[in-house]
Amino acid sequence: MDATTTWTTRITIGEHDGRTRAVAHLRTRDLDELVGVGFTRLSPADPDVPRIGDEIAVARALVDLGHRLLHVAAEDLEEVTGRPAHLVV
């Protein structure tokens, strides 16, 4: 059976005191929401290019979100199979 499902990701980025924080919100089936967070800070030796800090913080937030989603999937798989699940990224 063919099916299409849409999950929505919303990312917010904020800067404060030389640090950038990105929060990735993933809305899945049944209105569940997972959240991943990533941070970065400007090194004194680097030029101040906010876009690059945003990219790094968002990438870290998405990696965190991916790990959290994989953990949820492993728990769901264990519940269905009754056996330990060892999912690898």
Secondary structure, 3 states (H helix, E strand, C coil): CCCCCCCEEEEEEEEECCEEEEEEEEECHHHCEEEEEEEEECCCCCCCCHHHHHHHHHHHHHHHHHHHHHHHHHHHHHHHHCCCCCCCC
